[in-house]
Amino acid sequence: MTKAIMIVGAGPGIGQAVAGRFGREGWTVVLTARNPERLAGLAADLSAQGVTAHAIPADATDPAALRAALDEADRLTGGLTALHFNAAVVRRQDLFSMTDTEVTQDLAINVTGGLHAIRAAVALFGGRTGTILVTGGGLAVAPHENYASLGVGKAALRNIVQALAEPLAGRGVRIATATVATLVSPGSQEARDVADLFWRLATDADAPWEINYPPT
């Protein structure tokens, strides 16, 4: 049976590396983000590598649009196996120099978008097994004043993944995070390493709910 992963917040770094890693294993890949043109380019690159890839534009801060995108991905692939939440605003700025709008918009993506994605995935999986993967960050455990909104976002996502790991397992849904404590450039060894970690989290039943990168 074909397996499929939907990557919310698909981009040229971790998202594309994860798409390639799963795609090379025969999984169908669905890329989701707000920019249709960028998505189309990423999907085309994957297709050139022999990966079955689809692009479905959607805004993770819009819960109705996100649920519709998951439903479309589920229909398009014949049934999603996994959802990867990878969206984030990486802003190097302290809390007091941010505008009201920047605070609100950053948290809408970094926190609220993640919660919407998790809720939508659990509802979609229903009584079937499924996996939810979350891109975490080292700022969740080692905060820095100059990354205010990103640190709060990663801490919130780590909190909810840890809280839900056990109860969701009882419903046949695995949720796990890779806490990435380094910069990851597109096409880099770091991107490939993190993609390998997400592959392990999705396929190894004995993997923990959190894996740190670099290893600690």
Backbone as CSV, one residue per row, in Angstrom:
resi,resn,N_x,N_y,N_z,CA_x,CA_y,CA_z,C_x,C_y,C_z
1,MET,0.838,-1.193,0.000,0.000,0.000,0.000,0.877,1.248,0.000
2,THR,0.552,2.207,-0.861,1.324,3.449,-0.929,1.152,4.258,0.349
3,LYS,2.250,4.805,0.856,2.201,5.682,2.013,2.406,7.115,1.546
4,ALA,1.910,8.060,2.329,1.958,9.461,1.914,2.182,10.370,3.107
5,ILE,2.974,11.431,2.886,3.231,12.429,3.918,2.893,13.807,3.379
6,MET,2.255,14.613,4.216,1.955,15.999,3.880,2.836,16.892,4.738
7,ILE,3.564,17.802,4.102,4.477,18.694,4.815,3.885,20.096,4.811
8,VAL,3.476,20.557,5.977,2.892,21.886,6.136,4.018,22.863,6.477
9,GLY,4.159,23.893,5.665,5.296,24.792,5.825,6.474,24.280,5.022
10,ALA,6.164,23.724,3.844,7.217,23.182,2.981,8.104,24.309,2.471
11,GLY,9.402,24.072,2.531,10.366,25.060,2.048,11.606,24.357,1.561
12,PRO,12.624,25.104,1.143,13.800,24.502,0.522,14.767,23.839,1.493
13,GLY,14.594,24.033,2.792,15.507,23.467,3.777,15.056,22.122,4.305
14,ILE,14.617,22.107,5.570,14.197,20.852,6.200,13.021,20.231,5.455
15,GLY,12.044,21.039,5.075,10.866,20.501,4.413,11.201,19.735,3.150
16,GLN,12.056,20.311,2.309,12.418,19.652,1.052,13.280,18.416,1.302
17,ALA,14.133,18.481,2.315,14.958,17.316,2.644,14.092,16.158,3.139
18,VAL,13.101,16.472,3.965,12.181,15.439,4.442,11.380,14.862,3.274
19,ALA,10.911,15.742,2.399,10.156,15.273,1.227,10.990,14.315,0.387
20,GLY,12.250,14.669,0.154,13.119,13.809,-0.627,13.400,12.497,0.064
21,ARG,13.617,12.536,1.377,13.925,11.314,2.149,12.758,10.337,2.085
22,PHE,11.566,10.810,2.345,10.393,9.938,2.316,10.073,9.517,0.884
23,GLY,10.232,10.464,-0.052,9.934,10.161,-1.451,10.815,9.069,-2.007
24,ARG,12.086,9.069,-1.611,13.006,8.033,-2.100,12.664,6.656,-1.538
25,GLU,11.899,6.645,-0.465,11.442,5.378,0.114,10.112,4.928,-0.496
26,GLY,9.655,5.683,-1.496,8.436,5.297,-2.192,7.169,5.962,-1.689
27,TRP,7.308,6.896,-0.738,6.136,7.606,-0.231,5.723,8.698,-1.229
28,THR,4.427,8.927,-1.319,3.919,10.094,-2.037,4.046,11.309,-1.126
29,VAL,4.435,12.440,-1.690,4.675,13.656,-0.914,3.699,14.746,-1.333
30,VAL,3.118,15.421,-0.336,2.262,16.579,-0.592,2.882,17.783,0.103
31,LEU,3.172,18.819,-0.646,3.778,20.033,-0.111,2.712,21.101,0.083
32,THR,2.721,21.724,1.249,1.734,22.768,1.545,2.424,23.991,2.147
33,ALA,2.100,25.153,1.619,2.567,26.434,2.140,1.711,27.511,1.484
34,ARG,1.999,28.771,1.782,1.142,29.852,1.278,1.497,30.306,-0.136
35,ASN,2.725,30.046,-0.578,3.201,30.569,-1.857,3.080,29.514,-2.955
36,PRO,2.088,29.623,-3.836,1.880,28.600,-4.872,3.063,28.449,-5.824
37,GLU,3.702,29.567,-6.191,4.807,29.501,-7.142,5.997,28.750,-6.546
38,ARG,6.324,29.041,-5.304,7.443,28.346,-4.670,7.126,26.860,-4.503
39,LEU,5.897,26.557,-4.124,5.493,25.158,-3.978,5.650,24.406,-5.291
40,ALA,5.209,25.031,-6.378,5.294,24.378,-7.686,6.747,24.071,-8.041
41,GLY,7.664,24.985,-7.728,9.071,24.760,-7.999,9.646,23.628,-7.171
42,LEU,9.278,23.581,-5.895,9.754,22.504,-5.023,9.229,21.149,-5.492
43,ALA,7.952,21.112,-5.864,7.362,19.868,-6.345,8.026,19.412,-7.637
44,ALA,8.328,20.366,-8.522,8.990,20.029,-9.781,10.379,19.443,-9.534
45,ASP,11.112,20.002,-8.579,12.434,19.483,-8.238,12.340,18.042,-7.738
46,LEU,11.340,17.768,-6.911,11.153,16.408,-6.398,10.772,15.451,-7.520
47,SER,9.893,15.899,-8.379,9.466,15.062,-9.505,10.651,14.692,-10.390
48,ALA,11.587,15.635,-10.556,12.776,15.374,-11.358,13.665,14.311,-10.731
49,GLN,13.502,14.103,-9.419,14.263,13.075,-8.704,13.514,11.737,-8.659
50,GLY,12.363,11.696,-9.313,11.586,10.465,-9.316,10.606,10.333,-8.175
51,VAL,10.395,11.429,-7.428,9.462,11.423,-6.300,8.078,11.848,-6.777
52,THR,7.052,11.128,-6.338,5.681,11.537,-6.633,5.300,12.662,-5.684
53,ALA,5.174,13.877,-6.210,4.974,15.056,-5.365,3.816,15.895,-5.870
54,HIS,3.030,16.406,-4.935,1.905,17.283,-5.235,2.042,18.561,-4.430
55,ALA,1.499,19.644,-4.932,1.506,20.928,-4.234,0.074,21.371,-3.978
56,ILE,-0.232,21.673,-2.707,-1.555,22.170,-2.334,-1.362,23.438,-1.501
57,PRO,-1.512,24.617,-2.079,-1.341,25.849,-1.317,-2.402,25.981,-0.212
58,ALA,-1.967,26.431,0.952,-2.888,26.680,2.065,-2.156,27.485,3.128
59,ASP,-2.918,28.216,3.907,-2.384,29.032,5.000,-2.641,28.299,6.307
60,ALA,-1.573,27.929,7.015,-1.707,27.165,8.258,-2.410,27.950,9.359
61,THR,-2.485,29.289,9.220,-3.167,30.087,10.236,-4.678,30.120,10.022
62,ASP,-5.142,29.534,8.923,-6.572,29.469,8.610,-7.025,28.023,8.813
63,PRO,-7.665,27.711,9.939,-7.990,26.311,10.242,-8.897,25.658,9.213
64,ALA,-9.850,26.399,8.664,-10.732,25.820,7.651,-9.959,25.479,6.383
65,ALA,-9.077,26.385,5.968,-8.264,26.140,4.775,-7.312,24.971,4.993
66,LEU,-6.772,24.860,6.198,-5.849,23.768,6.495,-6.574,22.425,6.482
67,ARG,-7.749,22.378,7.078,-8.529,21.126,7.059,-8.900,20.738,5.635
68,ALA,-9.260,21.728,4.827,-9.599,21.443,3.429,-8.385,20.914,2.681
69,ALA,-7.200,21.462,2.965,-5.982,20.995,2.315,-5.662,19.561,2.724
70,LEU,-5.848,19.224,4.006,-5.616,17.856,4.452,-6.589,16.895,3.786
71,ASP,-7.839,17.298,3.694,-8.843,16.448,3.041,-8.479,16.211,1.578
72,GLU,-8.018,17.266,0.900,-7.628,17.141,-0.502,-6.396,16.240,-0.643
73,ALA,-5.426,16.414,0.255,-4.234,15.567,0.219,-4.589,14.116,0.483
74,ASP,-5.501,13.892,1.399,-5.938,12.528,1.718,-6.602,11.887,0.507
75,ARG,-7.436,12.653,-0.181,-8.112,12.143,-1.372,-7.125,11.907,-2.509
76,LEU,-6.217,12.847,-2.689,-5.275,12.803,-3.796,-4.314,11.621,-3.681
77,THR,-3.930,11.297,-2.451,-2.927,10.246,-2.239,-3.538,8.883,-1.948
78,GLY,-4.840,8.848,-1.753,-5.468,7.589,-1.377,-5.374,7.304,0.109
79,GLY,-4.964,8.303,0.886,-4.895,8.160,2.340,-3.560,8.605,2.893
80,LEU,-3.552,9.725,3.631,-2.317,10.200,4.246,-1.866,9.265,5.364
81,THR,-0.566,9.058,5.442,0.027,8.268,6.513,0.594,9.160,7.599
82,ALA,1.110,10.328,7.186,1.793,11.206,8.130,1.597,12.665,7.756
83,LEU,1.650,13.513,8.791,1.643,14.963,8.619,2.900,15.500,9.293
84,HIS,3.604,16.401,8.609,4.791,17.033,9.181,4.534,18.534,9.263
85,PHE,4.515,19.086,10.490,4.349,20.527,10.659,5.733,21.158,10.729
86,ASN,6.046,21.974,9.724,7.379,22.546,9.576,7.336,24.068,9.438
87,ALA,6.156,24.662,9.583,6.018,26.107,9.376,6.600,26.892,10.554
88,ALA,7.231,28.012,10.244,7.771,28.879,11.298,8.197,30.211,10.702
89,VAL,8.083,31.252,11.510,8.674,32.547,11.183,9.973,32.641,11.976
90,VAL,11.093,32.683,11.276,12.397,32.769,11.946,12.805,34.236,11.979
91,ARG,12.459,34.888,13.065,12.709,36.325,13.192,13.773,36.570,14.265
92,ARG,14.866,37.186,13.877,15.896,37.539,14.864,15.577,38.924,15.398
93,GLN,14.801,38.939,16.494,14.334,40.210,17.032,13.883,40.010,18.469
94,ASP,14.162,40.979,19.311,13.709,40.865,20.697,12.260,41.318,20.808
95,LEU,11.634,40.936,21.890,10.202,41.166,22.082,9.839,42.645,22.022
96,PHE,10.701,43.508,22.546,10.338,44.915,22.724,10.530,45.749,21.468
97,SER,11.248,45.214,20.474,11.389,45.931,19.211,10.397,45.429,18.157
98,MET,9.645,44.393,18.498,8.635,43.885,17.570,7.390,44.757,17.615
99,THR,6.709,44.866,16.492,5.438,45.584,16.472,4.323,44.674,16.973
100,ASP,3.183,45.279,17.293,2.027,44.482,17.709,1.667,43.463,16.628
101,THR,1.699,43.901,15.389,1.337,43.019,14.274,2.323,41.868,14.137
102,GLU,3.609,42.145,14.298,4.617,41.084,14.194,4.432,40.036,15.284
103,VAL,4.158,40.456,16.489,3.919,39.497,17.576,2.733,38.604,17.237
104,THR,1.640,39.226,16.831,0.422,38.471,16.541,0.616,37.520,15.361
105,GLN,1.221,38.005,14.293,1.391,37.178,13.099,2.382,36.042,13.329
106,ASP,3.466,36.315,14.038,4.449,35.264,14.297,3.842,34.135,15.121
107,LEU,3.119,34.481,16.170,2.531,33.441,17.018,1.402,32.696,16.300
108,ALA,0.751,33.383,15.369,-0.293,32.712,14.587,0.291,31.567,13.772
109,ILE,1.509,31.732,13.290,2.165,30.667,12.519,2.906,29.709,13.442
110,ASN,3.731,30.240,14.328,4.617,29.403,15.139,3.894,28.563,16.178
111,VAL,2.762,29.040,16.671,2.028,28.308,17.700,0.661,27.849,17.188
112,THR,-0.179,28.817,16.832,-1.553,28.489,16.455,-1.605,27.583,15.237
113,GLY,-0.751,27.847,14.255,-0.718,26.997,13.070,-0.399,25.553,13.426
114,GLY,0.539,25.363,14.340,0.884,24.015,14.771,-0.262,23.315,15.467
115,LEU,-0.959,24.040,16.319,-2.102,23.443,17.021,-3.217,23.085,16.040
116,HIS,-3.471,23.967,15.071,-4.469,23.658,14.038,-4.080,22.393,13.273
117,ALA,-2.799,22.289,12.913,-2.336,21.147,12.125,-2.493,19.845,12.905
118,ILE,-2.144,19.865,14.172,-2.256,18.661,14.991,-3.718,18.254,15.137
119,ARG,-4.569,19.216,15.426,-6.005,18.922,15.570,-6.585,18.354,14.275
120,ALA,-6.214,18.968,13.154,-6.753,18.521,11.872,-6.269,17.123,11.525
121,ALA,-5.004,16.833,11.820,-4.459,15.507,11.512,-5.122,14.427,12.348
122,VAL,-5.303,14.688,13.629,-5.946,13.695,14.500,-7.374,13.435,14.038
123,ALA,-8.088,14.495,13.677,-9.453,14.324,13.179,-9.458,13.537,11.872
124,LEU,-8.497,13.801,11.001,-8.431,13.099,9.723,-8.129,11.623,9.909
125,PHE,-7.147,11.315,10.774,-6.772,9.921,10.965,-7.922,9.115,11.576
126,GLY,-8.711,9.759,12.446,-9.860,9.069,13.026,-9.420,7.784,13.715
127,GLY,-9.980,6.653,13.278,-9.639,5.382,13.902,-8.474,4.670,13.259
128,ARG,-7.854,5.263,12.237,-6.720,4.603,11.592,-5.404,5.103,12.171
129,THR,-4.363,4.341,11.948,-3.061,4.748,12.458,-2.504,5.906,11.625
130,GLY,-1.681,6.708,12.254,-1.073,7.839,11.565,0.054,8.416,12.395
131,THR,0.838,9.281,11.782,1.986,9.884,12.451,1.960,11.395,12.254
132,ILE,2.247,12.121,13.320,2.372,13.572,13.270,3.793,13.929,13.679
133,LEU,4.503,14.601,12.794,5.876,15.016,13.041,5.930,16.533,13.165
134,VAL,6.748,17.025,14.072,6.842,18.465,14.320,8.306,18.879,14.320
135,THR,8.627,19.921,13.556,9.979,20.470,13.579,10.134,21.349,14.811
136,GLY,10.937,20.889,15.747,11.201,21.646,16.958,12.474,22.459,16.834
137,GLY,12.814,23.178,17.892,14.007,24.021,17.858,14.686,24.082,19.204
138,GLY,16.000,24.267,19.181,16.763,24.322,20.409,16.366,25.469,21.321
139,LEU,15.754,26.516,20.741,15.301,27.644,21.558,14.216,27.248,22.547
140,ALA,13.587,26.093,22.336,12.560,25.621,23.262,13.146,25.291,24.624
141,VAL,14.410,24.880,24.627,15.053,24.489,25.890,16.211,25.412,26.257
142,ALA,16.663,26.213,25.297,17.738,27.179,25.560,17.333,28.526,24.974
143,PRO,16.455,29.260,25.651,15.896,30.502,25.100,16.958,31.573,24.870
144,HIS,16.644,32.445,23.904,17.521,33.597,23.625,16.643,34.816,23.391
145,GLU,16.989,35.938,24.029,16.139,37.120,23.975,15.959,37.661,22.564
146,ASN,16.900,37.398,21.670,16.818,37.946,20.325,16.009,37.096,19.347
147,TYR,15.442,36.009,19.842,14.545,35.176,19.016,13.254,34.953,19.800
148,ALA,12.607,36.038,20.144,11.465,35.980,21.052,10.319,35.127,20.517
149,SER,9.826,35.443,19.349,8.640,34.736,18.851,8.959,33.306,18.435
150,LEU,10.138,33.065,17.886,10.505,31.708,17.489,10.702,30.824,18.717
151,GLY,11.359,31.352,19.752,11.575,30.574,20.968,10.277,30.194,21.646
152,VAL,9.365,31.151,21.749,8.060,30.865,22.351,7.324,29.812,21.530
153,GLY,7.395,29.940,20.208,6.716,28.980,19.345,7.253,27.574,19.498
154,LYS,8.571,27.421,19.481,9.155,26.085,19.607,8.901,25.490,20.987
155,ALA,8.909,26.333,22.034,8.609,25.837,23.373,7.169,25.341,23.463
156,ALA,6.256,26.079,22.840,4.847,25.682,22.864,4.629,24.360,22.128
157,LEU,5.271,24.209,20.970,5.099,22.972,20.209,5.708,21.784,20.946
158,ARG,6.867,21.982,21.553,7.471,20.887,22.328,6.554,20.478,23.466
159,ASN,5.956,21.462,24.109,5.038,21.195,25.216,3.865,20.330,24.778
160,ILE,3.240,20.678,23.644,2.052,19.944,23.226,2.407,18.557,22.707
161,VAL,3.566,18.418,22.057,3.980,17.090,21.600,4.212,16.172,22.798
162,GLN,4.912,16.670,23.802,5.162,15.858,24.993,3.854,15.500,25.698
163,ALA,2.942,16.459,25.771,1.676,16.224,26.452,0.808,15.192,25.734
164,LEU,0.891,15.179,24.399,-0.005,14.322,23.616,0.585,12.971,23.240
165,ALA,1.892,12.798,23.423,2.546,11.572,22.952,1.875,10.316,23.503
166,GLU,1.640,10.279,24.775,1.059,9.071,25.372,-0.428,8.908,25.050
167,PRO,-1.262,9.937,25.268,-2.682,9.744,24.971,-2.979,9.450,23.503
168,LEU,-2.246,10.076,22.586,-2.500,9.802,21.170,-2.037,8.408,20.777
169,ALA,-0.980,7.922,21.419,-0.518,6.561,21.127,-1.621,5.549,21.403
170,GLY,-2.422,5.825,22.419,-3.537,4.936,22.737,-4.628,4.943,21.687
171,ARG,-4.583,5.932,20.795,-5.560,6.030,19.703,-4.948,5.643,18.357
172,GLY,-3.727,5.126,18.404,-3.068,4.694,17.175,-2.362,5.786,16.415
173,VAL,-2.194,6.947,17.043,-1.526,8.077,16.390,-0.223,8.382,17.117
174,ARG,0.865,8.400,16.374,2.162,8.736,16.953,2.451,10.212,16.695
175,ILE,2.922,10.918,17.725,3.346,12.306,17.559,4.745,12.431,18.124
176,ALA,5.637,13.090,17.386,7.033,13.186,17.793,7.661,14.432,17.193
177,THR,8.773,14.850,17.787,9.447,16.062,17.330,10.948,15.861,17.251
178,ALA,11.572,16.509,16.294,13.026,16.603,16.234,13.394,18.011,16.667
179,THR,14.117,18.135,17.780,14.524,19.436,18.295,15.850,19.816,17.656
180,VAL,15.786,20.760,16.729,16.940,21.119,15.897,17.607,22.366,16.475
181,ALA,18.810,22.190,17.000,19.498,23.282,17.684,20.663,23.812,16.853
182,THR,20.462,23.929,15.554,21.477,24.490,14.674,20.807,25.034,13.426
183,LEU,21.482,25.928,12.732,20.947,26.437,11.479,21.013,25.334,10.422
184,VAL,19.992,25.262,9.594,19.931,24.240,8.550,19.751,24.935,7.200
185,SER,20.729,24.810,6.343,20.674,25.426,5.020,20.122,24.443,3.995
186,PRO,19.469,24.942,2.959,18.971,24.058,1.900,20.081,23.217,1.290
187,GLY,19.812,21.930,1.128,20.762,21.039,0.487,21.966,20.658,1.324
188,SER,21.969,21.035,2.596,23.130,20.794,3.457,23.107,19.395,4.069
189,GLN,24.254,19.009,4.626,24.321,17.741,5.357,23.395,17.786,6.563
190,GLU,23.304,18.957,7.196,22.396,19.092,8.340,20.956,18.813,7.932
191,ALA,20.551,19.312,6.772,19.191,19.066,6.290,18.957,17.576,6.078
192,ARG,19.948,16.905,5.505,19.812,15.461,5.283,19.786,14.701,6.600
193,ASP,20.601,15.129,7.563,20.613,14.471,8.873,19.269,14.598,9.579
194,VAL,18.701,15.808,9.539,17.400,16.029,10.188,16.318,15.212,9.484
195,ALA,16.378,15.139,8.170,15.410,14.316,7.430,15.508,12.861,7.846
196,ASP,16.724,12.381,8.066,16.903,11.005,8.540,16.258,10.804,9.909
197,LEU,16.369,11.825,10.764,15.743,11.724,12.094,14.226,11.638,11.965
198,PHE,13.641,12.441,11.081,12.190,12.379,10.906,11.774,11.029,10.313
199,TRP,12.608,10.473,9.448,12.313,9.138,8.922,12.283,8.113,10.058
200,ARG,13.259,8.228,10.965,13.275,7.311,12.109,12.035,7.501,12.986
201,LEU,11.689,8.753,13.252,10.527,9.014,14.100,9.247,8.456,13.484
202,ALA,9.176,8.445,12.155,7.964,7.972,11.473,7.916,6.462,11.316
203,THR,9.065,5.804,11.352,9.084,4.377,11.001,9.562,3.455,12.112
204,ASP,10.194,4.006,13.141,10.703,3.189,14.240,9.753,3.279,15.428
205,ALA,9.053,2.195,15.691,8.059,2.190,16.769,8.697,2.411,18.136
206,ASP,9.988,2.165,18.252,10.672,2.322,19.538,11.336,3.688,19.691
207,ALA,11.206,4.552,18.691,11.814,5.880,18.789,11.109,6.699,19.868
208,PRO,11.827,7.573,20.552,11.200,8.409,21.586,10.342,9.503,20.968
209,TRP,9.651,10.260,21.805,8.801,11.338,21.295,9.641,12.537,20.857
210,GLU,10.890,12.593,21.305,11.770,13.702,20.938,13.170,13.184,20.650
211,ILE,13.765,13.667,19.555,15.167,13.408,19.252,15.839,14.756,19.034
212,ASN,17.031,14.911,19.615,17.751,16.184,19.509,18.774,16.138,18.373
213,TYR,18.904,17.268,17.683,19.929,17.392,16.660,20.609,18.766,16.794
214,PRO,21.954,18.786,16.903,22.859,17.638,16.991,22.599,16.840,18.265
215,PRO,23.010,15.560,18.280,22.777,14.723,19.467,23.406,15.355,20.697
216,THR,22.736,15.206,21.823,23.266,15.762,23.089,23.644,14.640,24.036
